[in-house]
Amino acid sequence: MNGFAQLKLWARYTRLTAILIALSVTVAVLSQFGSDYQFLHFLFISEYRQGLSEISEGQLWRLFTPILIHFGIIHIAFNMIWLYQLGSAIEQRQSIKRMAMLVVVTSLLSNLAQYFWSGPSFGGMSGVVYGLLAYIWVQGKYNPRAGLGLEHNIAIMMLIWFVICWMGLVGNIANMAHTVGLVSGAVLGLFYSPRIWRGY
């Protein structure tokens, strides 16, 4: 099977992950990797630091579209690699509906948290990525029948990166989005773990 056929097969069974990657890459290219603010203005959660007036006027997509914005090649490459790994696992072992629910909840909560923490000029899939990471880790621990799991070294590496970002060693990072994504993903992982509700 050649590379194109493998990609086509992957996209067939991980449709939402493939769509999110395609949309993110398209936005990155069209916005010149985040430098064209005129193109991006309708994707930011708001143009103002207070009020979310656009959303109150019905522009509800702004609650979610910041996840499609990336600033630089390294930014999008890092996020897309992890989205590919984590999103594919969830779609293949659980369902596209579960993946969609995770993306909607983690993006909504992490975007709102980052906005109220630092204002509207942020973007990236990393809040969702940390949500998927936490979800898979919790599912592996409390719902092993789901077939999801996270290698210990990967979990440690991502948590170290999380701390490094909060320490301000790598520039302007949407740390509150990371934090809320991580927490919301973990909570959803527990919610969908039968072992928790059965008390063992």
Backbone as ProteinMPNN parsed JSONL, in Angstrom:
{"seq_chain_A": "MNGFAQLKLWARYTRLTAILIALSVTVAVLSQFGSDYQFLHFLFISEYRQGLSEISEGQLWRLFTPILIHFGIIHIAFNMIWLYQLGSAIEQRQSIKRMAMLVVVTSLLSNLAQYFWSGPSFGGMSGVVYGLLAYIWVQGKYNPRAGLGLEHNIAIMMLIWFVICWMGLVGNIANMAHTVGLVSGAVLGLFYSPRIWRGY", "coords_chain_A": {"N_chain_A": [[0.851, -1.199, 0.0], [0.669, 2.133, -0.977], [1.88, 5.454, 0.039], [-0.129, 7.435, -0.305], [-2.47, 5.925, -0.37], [-2.441, 4.862, 2.201], [-2.737, 7.21, 3.691], [-5.283, 7.981, 2.85], [-6.785, 5.857, 3.848], [-6.325, 6.196, 6.593], [-7.562, 8.733, 6.983], [-10.165, 8.041, 6.485], [-10.97, 6.527, 8.702], [-10.461, 8.187, 10.79], [-11.896, 10.644, 10.756], [-12.67, 13.167, 11.918], [-10.341, 14.031, 13.223], [-8.65, 14.234, 10.978], [-9.991, 16.268, 9.573], [-9.735, 18.447, 11.359], [-6.948, 18.771, 11.372], [-6.534, 19.408, 8.662], [-8.01, 21.812, 8.442], [-6.625, 23.438, 10.281], [-4.05, 23.571, 9.149], [-4.682, 24.791, 6.719], [-5.668, 27.306, 7.593], [-3.322, 28.231, 8.798], [-1.577, 28.495, 6.598], [-2.97, 30.336, 4.951], [-3.053, 32.525, 6.624], [-0.469, 33.241, 6.787], [1.023, 31.87, 8.714], [-0.022, 32.946, 11.098], [0.608, 35.655, 11.019], [-0.932, 37.408, 9.573], [-3.155, 39.356, 10.648], [-5.437, 40.575, 9.748], [-6.689, 38.662, 8.201], [-7.203, 36.812, 10.2], [-8.943, 37.975, 12.004], [-11.67, 37.33, 12.25], [-11.605, 34.874, 13.352], [-10.487, 34.919, 15.869], [-11.411, 34.819, 19.357], [-12.535, 37.184, 20.16], [-12.415, 40.722, 19.392], [-11.923, 42.422, 21.36], [-10.951, 43.201, 24.728], [-12.772, 42.95, 26.746], [-16.058, 41.81, 27.361], [-16.922, 40.182, 25.101], [-18.486, 40.865, 22.852], [-19.021, 40.217, 20.175], [-19.777, 37.552, 20.246], [-22.082, 37.669, 21.776], [-23.631, 38.858, 19.892], [-24.179, 36.848, 18.184], [-22.08, 35.513, 16.874], [-21.135, 32.774, 17.252], [-19.242, 30.903, 16.511], [-16.768, 31.862, 17.185], [-16.162, 31.032, 19.722], [-14.884, 28.66, 19.412], [-13.114, 28.675, 17.201], [-10.488, 29.786, 17.735], [-8.782, 27.596, 18.153], [-7.865, 26.852, 15.707], [-5.957, 28.634, 14.921], [-2.553, 29.309, 14.448], [0.767, 30.232, 15.369], [3.39, 30.327, 13.654], [5.629, 27.833, 12.247], [6.71, 25.832, 13.929], [4.931, 25.883, 16.053], [2.455, 24.988, 14.908], [3.277, 22.517, 13.897], [4.024, 21.039, 16.181], [1.552, 20.906, 17.566], [-0.096, 19.601, 15.671], [1.108, 17.12, 15.321], [0.697, 15.922, 17.817], [-2.092, 16.051, 17.939], [-2.727, 14.345, 15.829], [-1.722, 11.885, 16.824], [-3.118, 11.514, 19.321], [-5.834, 12.126, 18.801], [-6.432, 10.33, 16.725], [-6.218, 7.879, 18.072], [-8.387, 7.994, 19.881], [-10.628, 8.23, 18.162], [-10.433, 5.82, 16.699], [-10.555, 3.811, 18.653], [-12.71, 4.408, 20.226], [-15.032, 6.464, 19.353], [-16.124, 8.688, 16.703], [-17.993, 10.448, 17.643], [-17.418, 10.619, 20.376], [-14.882, 11.781, 20.234], [-15.593, 14.22, 19.032], [-17.168, 15.382, 21.05], [-15.224, 15.705, 23.045], [-13.475, 17.543, 21.813], [-15.178, 19.77, 21.445], [-15.914, 20.45, 24.128], [-13.409, 20.783, 25.486], [-12.173, 22.745, 23.902], [-13.98, 24.899, 24.057], [-14.02, 25.494, 26.869], [-11.271, 25.934, 27.408], [-10.635, 28.038, 25.661], [-12.317, 30.121, 26.583], [-11.316, 30.392, 29.19], [-8.657, 31.215, 28.689], [-9.13, 33.622, 27.387], [-10.348, 35.225, 29.424], [-8.228, 35.268, 31.12], [-6.01, 36.459, 29.772], [-6.834, 38.028, 27.606], [-7.886, 38.561, 24.111], [-6.024, 37.828, 22.083], [-4.91, 35.145, 21.177], [-4.16, 31.748, 20.274], [-4.336, 28.365, 18.992], [-4.096, 24.76, 19.086], [-3.414, 23.57, 21.41], [-4.727, 23.56, 23.922], [-6.823, 21.78, 23.481], [-5.289, 19.551, 22.802], [-3.948, 18.999, 25.243], [-6.215, 18.385, 26.686], [-7.101, 16.019, 25.386], [-4.916, 14.418, 25.924], [-5.011, 14.183, 28.762], [-7.497, 12.955, 29.007], [-7.078, 10.444, 27.717], [-5.087, 9.4, 29.375], [-6.457, 9.143, 31.857], [-8.552, 7.438, 31.081], [-7.079, 5.152, 30.408], [-6.243, 4.411, 32.922], [-8.569, 4.078, 34.521], [-10.507, 2.957, 32.923], [-9.782, 0.52, 31.428], [-10.779, -1.253, 29.501], [-11.456, 0.277, 27.358], [-9.341, 0.447, 25.686], [-7.507, 2.447, 25.457], [-4.491, 4.175, 26.205], [-1.604, 5.651, 27.748], [1.787, 6.089, 27.337], [4.114, 6.066, 30.01], [6.428, 7.69, 29.864], [5.748, 9.555, 27.92], [3.65, 10.945, 29.121], [5.026, 12.11, 31.3], [6.854, 13.732, 29.905], [5.136, 15.571, 28.606], [3.986, 16.817, 30.801], [6.223, 17.99, 31.961], [6.838, 19.806, 29.945], [4.555, 21.373, 30.175], [4.969, 22.602, 32.68], [7.348, 24.018, 32.134], [6.397, 25.851, 30.265], [4.641, 27.372, 31.873], [6.521, 28.572, 33.472], [7.499, 30.52, 31.885], [9.6, 30.205, 30.079], [9.621, 29.791, 27.391], [8.558, 31.817, 25.852], [5.583, 33.619, 24.765], [2.878, 31.93, 25.763], [-0.22, 30.146, 25.698], [-1.028, 29.511, 28.516], [-3.141, 29.222, 30.372], [-5.112, 28.093, 28.822], [-3.922, 25.616, 28.322], [-3.976, 24.588, 30.935], [-6.735, 24.505, 31.693], [-7.69, 22.914, 29.637], [-6.334, 20.525, 30.222], [-7.408, 19.875, 32.774], [-10.187, 19.7, 32.204], [-10.208, 17.623, 30.326], [-9.319, 15.506, 31.928], [-11.424, 15.327, 33.784], [-13.532, 14.593, 32.075], [-12.531, 12.153, 31.26], [-12.763, 10.701, 33.659], [-15.531, 10.825, 33.975], [-16.436, 9.195, 31.912], [-15.674, 6.698, 32.771], [-16.518, 3.624, 33.742], [-15.637, 2.239, 36.001], [-15.295, 4.13, 38.013], [-17.909, 4.864, 38.737], [-18.876, 2.472, 39.649], [-17.559, 2.115, 41.934], [-15.08, 0.893, 42.265]], "CA_chain_A": [[0.0, 0.0, 0.0], [1.497, 3.328, -1.067], [1.644, 6.47, 1.054], [-1.418, 8.108, -0.493], [-3.522, 4.986, 0.019], [-2.419, 4.793, 3.653], [-3.314, 8.46, 4.18], [-6.721, 7.917, 2.568], [-7.361, 4.913, 4.807], [-6.3, 6.849, 7.915], [-8.572, 9.786, 7.009], [-11.488, 7.408, 6.497], [-11.3, 6.042, 10.036], [-10.226, 9.26, 11.766], [-12.374, 11.77, 9.954], [-12.645, 14.452, 12.616], [-8.929, 14.395, 13.395], [-8.164, 14.658, 9.66], [-10.605, 17.561, 9.257], [-9.12, 19.467, 12.215], [-5.591, 19.011, 10.874], [-6.643, 20.103, 7.378], [-8.451, 23.189, 8.694], [-5.544, 24.159, 10.959], [-2.984, 23.828, 8.174], [-5.21, 25.774, 5.77], [-5.67, 28.619, 8.26], [-1.92, 28.63, 8.99], [-1.022, 28.925, 5.314], [-3.662, 31.545, 4.485], [-2.744, 33.639, 7.536], [0.991, 33.351, 6.83], [1.403, 31.347, 10.031], [-0.455, 33.812, 12.185], [1.074, 37.045, 10.912], [-1.942, 38.218, 8.886], [-4.245, 39.54, 11.589], [-6.642, 40.949, 9.01], [-7.351, 37.397, 7.851], [-7.558, 36.049, 11.395], [-9.763, 38.714, 12.965], [-12.969, 36.694, 12.45], [-11.382, 33.594, 14.018], [-10.201, 35.161, 17.285], [-12.612, 34.758, 20.182], [-13.089, 38.537, 20.159], [-11.453, 41.779, 19.078], [-11.903, 43.302, 22.525], [-10.505, 42.549, 25.956], [-13.886, 42.784, 27.661], [-17.422, 41.82, 26.859], [-17.289, 39.182, 24.103], [-19.654, 41.443, 22.194], [-19.319, 39.519, 18.921], [-20.489, 36.314, 20.566], [-23.44, 38.054, 22.182], [-24.35, 39.227, 18.665], [-24.474, 35.637, 17.431], [-20.914, 34.93, 16.213], [-20.798, 31.719, 18.21], [-18.069, 30.132, 16.08], [-15.566, 32.419, 17.811], [-15.859, 30.29, 20.939], [-14.138, 27.456, 19.063], [-12.133, 28.83, 16.114], [-9.085, 30.043, 18.099], [-7.957, 26.383, 18.103], [-7.352, 26.702, 14.345], [-4.945, 29.654, 14.705], [-1.208, 28.942, 14.923], [1.761, 31.274, 15.144], [4.685, 29.772, 13.291], [5.686, 26.442, 11.799], [6.937, 24.949, 15.071], [3.68, 25.854, 16.817], [1.463, 24.102, 14.289], [3.83, 21.167, 13.763], [3.925, 20.407, 17.493], [0.153, 20.609, 17.875], [-0.685, 18.649, 14.727], [1.664, 15.789, 15.6], [0.006, 15.382, 18.978], [-3.494, 15.849, 17.568], [-2.751, 13.136, 15.018], [-1.517, 10.725, 17.68], [-4.14, 11.365, 20.35], [-7.158, 12.109, 18.186], [-6.595, 9.07, 15.991], [-6.443, 6.799, 19.039], [-9.746, 8.099, 20.429], [-11.599, 7.914, 17.109], [-10.354, 4.417, 16.294], [-10.877, 2.89, 19.737], [-14.014, 4.743, 20.786], [-15.92, 6.878, 18.265], [-16.005, 10.074, 16.262], [-18.853, 11.246, 18.524], [-16.674, 10.883, 21.607], [-13.847, 12.74, 19.877], [-16.236, 15.523, 18.815], [-17.547, 15.911, 22.35], [-14.0, 16.134, 23.715], [-12.979, 18.758, 21.159], [-16.097, 20.875, 21.741], [-15.842, 20.841, 25.536], [-12.085, 21.288, 25.863], [-11.894, 24.005, 23.195], [-14.838, 25.939, 24.629], [-13.573, 25.878, 28.205], [-9.904, 26.467, 27.392], [-10.659, 29.338, 24.996], [-12.903, 31.1, 27.501], [-10.38, 30.604, 30.296], [-7.527, 32.004, 28.208], [-9.616, 34.981, 27.119], [-10.516, 35.965, 30.678], [-6.914, 35.359, 31.756], [-5.021, 37.31, 29.102], [-7.345, 38.794, 26.486], [-8.316, 37.803, 22.93], [-4.999, 37.542, 21.061], [-4.277, 33.852, 21.408], [-4.632, 30.7, 19.376], [-3.614, 27.107, 19.043], [-4.812, 23.533, 19.413], [-2.781, 22.919, 22.56], [-5.698, 23.31, 24.984], [-7.487, 20.534, 23.105], [-4.289, 18.482, 22.886], [-3.791, 18.63, 26.65], [-7.45, 17.723, 27.086], [-7.07, 14.648, 24.869], [-3.858, 13.727, 26.666], [-5.526, 13.851, 30.096], [-8.59, 12.005, 28.828], [-6.509, 9.128, 27.425], [-4.39, 8.922, 30.577], [-7.459, 8.724, 32.846], [-9.23, 6.258, 30.548], [-6.18, 4.019, 30.548], [-6.133, 4.05, 34.337], [-9.841, 3.722, 35.142], [-11.393, 2.283, 31.973], [-8.839, -0.181, 30.551], [-11.467, -1.921, 28.398], [-11.573, 1.207, 26.231], [-8.207, 0.232, 24.794], [-6.688, 3.652, 25.398], [-3.439, 4.227, 27.198], [-0.553, 6.623, 27.495], [3.072, 5.668, 27.877], [4.53, 6.872, 31.165], [7.424, 8.676, 29.446], [5.059, 10.622, 27.189], [2.934, 11.745, 30.115], [6.013, 12.898, 32.036], [7.392, 14.747, 29.005], [4.143, 16.615, 28.39], [3.831, 17.57, 32.046], [7.419, 18.83, 32.093], [6.636, 20.921, 29.013], [3.506, 22.187, 30.785], [5.601, 23.407, 33.736], [8.288, 24.93, 31.473], [5.604, 26.934, 29.673], [4.165, 28.244, 32.938], [7.668, 29.305, 34.003], [7.803, 31.596, 30.954], [10.902, 29.976, 29.457], [9.499, 29.577, 25.942], [7.831, 32.909, 25.213], [4.169, 33.864, 25.039], [2.156, 30.672, 25.62], [-1.576, 30.179, 26.265], [-0.914, 28.571, 29.627], [-4.424, 28.936, 30.995], [-5.784, 27.147, 27.929], [-3.322, 24.319, 28.629], [-4.41, 24.144, 32.261], [-8.161, 24.162, 31.676], [-7.814, 21.759, 28.76], [-5.86, 19.361, 30.977], [-8.37, 19.554, 33.827], [-11.465, 19.277, 31.621], [-9.999, 16.302, 29.744], [-9.262, 14.53, 33.021], [-12.783, 15.177, 34.319], [-14.294, 13.809, 31.102], [-12.022, 10.787, 31.351], [-13.398, 10.093, 34.827], [-16.977, 10.718, 33.726], [-16.674, 8.066, 31.022], [-15.012, 5.511, 33.316], [-17.48, 2.852, 34.551], [-15.055, 1.819, 37.279], [-15.529, 5.19, 39.012], [-19.299, 4.838, 39.207], [-19.139, 1.209, 40.338], [-16.906, 2.181, 43.228], [-13.858, 0.063, 42.391]], "C_chain_A": [[0.884, 1.245, 0.0], [1.078, 4.367, -0.033], [0.3, 7.146, 0.933], [-2.566, 7.214, -0.054], [-3.601, 4.859, 1.532], [-3.049, 6.036, 4.269], [-4.827, 8.464, 3.999], [-7.419, 6.995, 3.551], [-7.409, 5.51, 6.203], [-7.407, 7.888, 8.021], [-9.981, 9.209, 7.078], [-11.909, 7.017, 7.904], [-11.023, 7.064, 11.137], [-10.652, 10.586, 11.133], [-12.257, 13.111, 10.663], [-11.213, 14.936, 12.827], [-8.352, 14.912, 12.085], [-8.707, 16.026, 9.283], [-9.959, 18.679, 10.064], [-7.703, 19.793, 11.762], [-5.635, 19.798, 9.575], [-7.05, 21.56, 7.563], [-7.336, 24.02, 9.323], [-4.425, 24.519, 9.99], [-3.433, 24.871, 7.16], [-5.19, 27.174, 6.359], [-4.244, 29.119, 8.438], [-1.331, 29.178, 7.691], [-1.651, 30.246, 4.869], [-3.357, 32.767, 5.356], [-1.249, 33.899, 7.642], [1.508, 33.009, 8.226], [1.177, 32.361, 11.149], [-0.058, 35.257, 12.09], [0.052, 37.969, 10.254], [-3.167, 38.353, 9.784], [-5.534, 39.957, 10.9], [-7.415, 39.701, 8.584], [-7.909, 36.708, 9.091], [-8.621, 36.719, 12.262], [-11.114, 38.042, 13.226], [-12.845, 35.317, 13.108], [-11.02, 33.754, 15.496], [-11.501, 35.141, 18.084], [-13.307, 36.112, 20.259], [-12.009, 39.508, 19.685], [-11.266, 42.715, 20.255], [-11.528, 42.517, 23.774], [-11.65, 42.304, 26.929], [-15.196, 42.684, 26.891], [-17.844, 40.713, 25.918], [-18.518, 39.622, 23.305], [-20.022, 40.71, 20.913], [-20.12, 38.241, 19.179], [-21.914, 36.616, 21.005], [-24.283, 38.483, 20.992], [-24.593, 38.028, 17.755], [-23.302, 34.978, 16.734], [-20.332, 33.807, 17.096], [-19.585, 30.902, 17.8], [-16.787, 30.609, 16.752], [-15.2, 31.703, 19.114], [-14.929, 29.116, 20.665], [-12.98, 27.697, 18.089], [-10.724, 29.242, 16.537], [-8.199, 28.794, 18.049], [-7.343, 26.179, 16.719], [-6.21, 27.663, 14.041], [-3.603, 29.182, 15.259], [-0.192, 29.986, 14.487], [3.128, 30.64, 14.896], [4.628, 28.289, 12.964], [5.854, 25.486, 12.971], [5.657, 24.782, 15.877], [2.695, 24.872, 16.208], [1.988, 22.673, 14.163], [3.688, 20.398, 15.077], [2.49, 19.986, 17.781], [-0.44, 19.556, 16.952], [-0.149, 17.24, 14.943], [0.921, 15.145, 16.765], [-1.47, 15.162, 18.696], [-3.652, 14.577, 16.754], [-2.656, 11.887, 15.895], [-2.704, 10.483, 18.616], [-5.537, 11.259, 19.757], [-7.429, 10.819, 17.44], [-6.911, 7.922, 16.936], [-7.871, 6.817, 19.562], [-10.784, 7.723, 19.377], [-11.595, 6.43, 16.772], [-10.801, 3.462, 17.387], [-12.216, 3.194, 20.398], [-14.95, 5.171, 19.654], [-15.647, 8.326, 17.888], [-16.871, 10.977, 17.143], [-18.142, 11.59, 19.819], [-15.581, 11.918, 21.353], [-14.439, 14.137, 19.701], [-16.623, 16.171, 20.138], [-16.326, 16.441, 23.09], [-13.472, 17.433, 23.131], [-13.866, 19.948, 21.504], [-15.924, 21.364, 23.171], [-14.488, 21.452, 25.877], [-11.755, 22.598, 25.149], [-12.718, 25.145, 23.784], [-14.3, 26.422, 25.968], [-12.183, 26.503, 28.19], [-9.848, 27.83, 26.711], [-11.227, 30.423, 25.907], [-11.942, 31.409, 28.648], [-9.213, 31.479, 29.865], [-7.933, 33.439, 27.926], [-9.718, 35.786, 28.412], [-9.194, 36.11, 31.432], [-6.035, 36.416, 31.1], [-5.553, 38.167, 27.959], [-7.517, 37.942, 25.237], [-7.228, 37.334, 21.972], [-4.243, 36.257, 21.369], [-4.841, 32.85, 20.401], [-3.838, 29.432, 19.571], [-4.483, 25.951, 19.506], [-4.352, 22.921, 20.73], [-3.721, 22.704, 23.737], [-6.443, 22.01, 24.74], [-6.519, 19.36, 23.246], [-4.085, 18.04, 24.333], [-5.05, 17.964, 27.192], [-7.49, 16.279, 26.636], [-6.041, 13.811, 25.617], [-4.37, 13.269, 28.027], [-6.638, 12.817, 30.008], [-8.047, 10.589, 28.614], [-5.807, 8.555, 28.653], [-5.388, 8.392, 31.611], [-8.208, 7.485, 32.367], [-8.354, 5.015, 30.684], [-6.102, 3.508, 31.971], [-7.433, 3.484, 34.893], [-10.823, 3.013, 34.21], [-10.561, 1.495, 30.967], [-9.507, -0.888, 29.376], [-11.609, -1.02, 27.174], [-10.423, 1.043, 25.247], [-7.321, 1.445, 24.618], [-5.632, 3.603, 26.49], [-2.35, 5.187, 26.771], [0.739, 6.112, 28.119], [3.523, 6.636, 28.967], [5.49, 7.983, 30.746], [6.782, 9.852, 28.71], [4.326, 11.535, 28.16], [3.896, 12.642, 30.887], [6.556, 14.028, 31.172], [6.426, 15.9, 28.811], [3.922, 17.447, 29.644], [5.043, 18.464, 32.316], [7.299, 20.047, 31.173], [5.593, 21.894, 29.548], [4.104, 23.128, 31.83], [6.558, 24.427, 33.135], [7.542, 26.117, 30.878], [5.111, 27.906, 30.738], [5.3, 29.07, 33.544], [8.097, 30.44, 33.072], [9.114, 31.44, 30.217], [10.836, 29.842, 27.943], [8.626, 30.639, 25.269], [6.37, 32.97, 25.611], [3.351, 32.615, 24.723], [0.788, 30.803, 26.287], [-1.665, 29.176, 27.419], [-2.246, 28.244, 30.29], [-5.252, 27.989, 30.134], [-5.24, 25.736, 28.158], [-3.908, 23.75, 29.916], [-5.863, 23.681, 32.25], [-8.425, 22.989, 30.735], [-7.436, 20.481, 29.487], [-6.893, 18.924, 32.006], [-9.681, 19.033, 33.235], [-11.343, 17.904, 30.962], [-9.969, 15.217, 30.798], [-10.647, 14.271, 33.599], [-13.638, 14.342, 33.374], [-13.828, 12.353, 31.083], [-12.625, 10.038, 32.522], [-14.879, 9.861, 34.592], [-17.309, 9.496, 32.876], [-15.947, 6.798, 31.47], [-15.99, 4.752, 34.211], [-16.95, 2.461, 35.912], [-15.287, 2.855, 38.374], [-16.91, 5.064, 39.604], [-19.622, 3.545, 39.936], [-18.418, 1.125, 41.69], [-15.718, 1.272, 43.398], [-12.921, 0.398, 41.274]], "O_chain_A": [[1.744, 1.401, 0.867], [0.081, 4.206, 0.671], [-0.355, 7.411, 1.941], [-3.523, 7.682, 0.561], [-4.693, 4.759, 2.093], [-3.8, 5.944, 5.241], [-5.565, 8.897, 4.884], [-8.508, 7.302, 4.035], [-8.399, 5.358, 6.918], [-8.119, 7.934, 9.025], [-10.881, 9.816, 7.66], [-13.077, 7.16, 8.263], [-11.331, 6.812, 12.302], [-9.856, 11.515, 10.999], [-11.794, 14.086, 10.072], [-10.914, 16.114, 12.631], [-7.641, 15.916, 12.075], [-7.98, 16.856, 8.738], [-9.664, 19.744, 9.521], [-7.3, 20.956, 11.765], [-4.871, 20.746, 9.394], [-6.496, 22.447, 6.913], [-7.126, 25.172, 8.943], [-3.915, 25.639, 10.008], [-2.65, 25.742, 6.781], [-4.748, 28.121, 5.707], [-3.979, 30.306, 8.25], [-0.663, 30.211, 7.696], [-0.944, 31.166, 4.458], [-3.399, 33.902, 4.881], [-0.807, 34.681, 8.484], [2.3, 33.737, 8.825], [2.033, 32.599, 12.002], [-0.356, 36.031, 13.0], [0.163, 39.19, 10.37], [-4.103, 37.56, 9.691], [-6.62, 39.711, 11.426], [-8.646, 39.687, 8.605], [-8.972, 36.089, 9.035], [-9.15, 36.083, 13.174], [-11.653, 38.173, 14.324], [-13.852, 34.668, 13.389], [-11.222, 32.833, 16.287], [-12.57, 35.416, 17.54], [-14.527, 36.18, 20.406], [-10.835, 39.15, 19.592], [-10.53, 43.697, 20.159], [-11.765, 41.311, 23.857], [-11.498, 41.511, 27.859], [-15.41, 43.383, 25.9], [-19.012, 40.325, 25.921], [-19.46, 38.853, 23.111], [-21.204, 40.587, 20.59], [-21.026, 37.899, 18.419], [-22.845, 35.897, 20.644], [-25.512, 38.477, 21.067], [-25.155, 38.179, 16.67], [-23.493, 33.968, 16.056], [-19.212, 33.892, 17.599], [-18.956, 30.269, 18.648], [-15.828, 29.847, 16.874], [-14.052, 31.765, 19.556], [-14.259, 28.629, 21.575], [-11.971, 26.995, 18.148], [-9.804, 29.06, 15.74], [-6.982, 28.918, 17.915], [-6.394, 25.409, 16.577], [-5.556, 27.528, 13.007], [-3.52, 28.715, 16.395], [-0.276, 30.546, 13.394], [3.915, 30.447, 15.822], [3.697, 27.585, 13.357], [5.21, 24.437, 13.008], [5.335, 23.684, 16.329], [2.156, 24.016, 16.91], [1.222, 21.72, 14.307], [3.278, 19.237, 15.079], [2.237, 18.853, 18.189], [-1.208, 18.705, 17.4], [-0.882, 16.267, 14.765], [0.56, 13.97, 16.708], [-2.046, 14.183, 19.169], [-4.598, 13.817, 16.959], [-3.426, 10.942, 15.722], [-3.227, 9.371, 18.688], [-6.328, 10.406, 20.16], [-8.531, 10.273, 17.511], [-7.768, 7.088, 16.643], [-8.502, 5.765, 19.675], [-11.719, 6.978, 19.669], [-12.659, 5.842, 16.579], [-11.367, 2.41, 17.09], [-12.793, 2.33, 21.058], [-15.601, 4.318, 19.051], [-15.031, 9.082, 18.639], [-16.527, 12.137, 17.368], [-18.245, 12.714, 20.31], [-15.377, 12.823, 22.162], [-13.862, 15.122, 20.161], [-16.428, 17.372, 20.326], [-16.385, 17.511, 23.697], [-13.066, 18.328, 23.873], [-13.359, 21.024, 21.823], [-15.801, 22.567, 23.403], [-14.424, 22.518, 26.489], [-11.119, 23.473, 25.736], [-12.198, 26.243, 23.987], [-14.142, 27.625, 26.179], [-11.94, 27.492, 28.882], [-9.086, 28.696, 27.141], [-10.675, 31.52, 25.99], [-11.781, 32.569, 29.028], [-8.818, 32.388, 30.595], [-7.172, 34.368, 28.194], [-9.224, 36.911, 28.482], [-9.062, 36.983, 32.29], [-5.381, 37.191, 31.797], [-4.801, 38.96, 27.392], [-7.317, 36.729, 25.288], [-7.506, 36.498, 21.113], [-3.08, 36.287, 21.771], [-5.868, 33.092, 19.767], [-2.799, 29.425, 20.232], [-5.468, 26.136, 20.22], [-4.846, 21.866, 21.126], [-3.534, 21.748, 24.49], [-6.671, 21.23, 25.665], [-6.89, 18.301, 23.751], [-4.053, 16.843, 24.619], [-4.972, 17.086, 28.051], [-7.869, 15.399, 27.409], [-6.273, 12.637, 25.906], [-4.189, 12.112, 28.406], [-6.715, 11.908, 30.835], [-8.504, 9.644, 29.257], [-5.919, 7.362, 28.938], [-5.187, 7.317, 32.174], [-8.472, 6.578, 33.157], [-8.846, 3.944, 31.039], [-5.917, 2.313, 32.201], [-7.411, 2.515, 35.653], [-11.858, 2.521, 34.66], [-10.625, 1.773, 29.769], [-8.863, -1.103, 28.35], [-11.857, -1.508, 26.072], [-10.529, 1.461, 24.094], [-6.473, 1.471, 23.727], [-5.86, 3.052, 27.567], [-2.196, 5.496, 25.59], [0.769, 5.748, 29.295], [3.342, 7.849, 28.863], [5.372, 9.109, 31.229], [7.212, 10.996, 28.853], [4.379, 12.758, 28.031], [3.603, 13.818, 31.104], [6.704, 15.155, 31.644], [6.824, 17.064, 28.844], [3.696, 18.654, 29.556], [4.899, 19.569, 32.84], [7.614, 21.17, 31.566], [5.734, 23.106, 29.389], [3.779, 24.315, 31.858], [6.586, 25.578, 33.57], [8.0, 27.256, 30.974], [5.154, 29.12, 30.541], [5.059, 30.155, 34.074], [8.966, 31.236, 33.429], [9.691, 32.431, 29.77], [11.871, 29.785, 27.279], [8.024, 30.378, 24.227], [5.968, 32.447, 26.651], [3.152, 32.277, 23.556], [0.645, 31.479, 27.306], [-2.301, 28.129, 27.3], [-2.46, 27.112, 30.725], [-6.009, 27.173, 30.66], [-6.004, 24.771, 28.185], [-4.286, 22.581, 29.977], [-6.181, 22.598, 32.739], [-9.291, 22.159, 31.009], [-8.132, 19.471, 29.383], [-7.218, 17.74, 32.101], [-10.224, 18.037, 33.712], [-12.275, 17.104, 31.031], [-10.522, 14.135, 30.601], [-11.003, 13.126, 33.874], [-14.388, 13.475, 33.822], [-14.631, 11.436, 30.911], [-12.965, 8.861, 32.395], [-15.419, 8.82, 34.967], [-18.33, 8.841, 33.086], [-15.641, 5.929, 30.653], [-16.265, 5.191, 35.327], [-17.711, 2.36, 36.874], [-15.456, 2.496, 39.539], [-17.082, 5.143, 40.82], [-20.54, 3.511, 40.755], [-18.634, 0.201, 42.474], [-15.365, 0.905, 44.519], [-11.837, -0.178, 41.185]]}, "name": "protein", "num_of_chains": 1, "seq": "MNGFAQLKLWARYTRLTAILIALSVTVAVLSQFGSDYQFLHFLFISEYRQGLSEISEGQLWRLFTPILIHFGIIHIAFNMIWLYQLGSAIEQRQSIKRMAMLVVVTSLLSNLAQYFWSGPSFGGMSGVVYGLLAYIWVQGKYNPRAGLGLEHNIAIMMLIWFVICWMGLVGNIANMAHTVGLVSGAVLGLFYSPRIWRGY"}
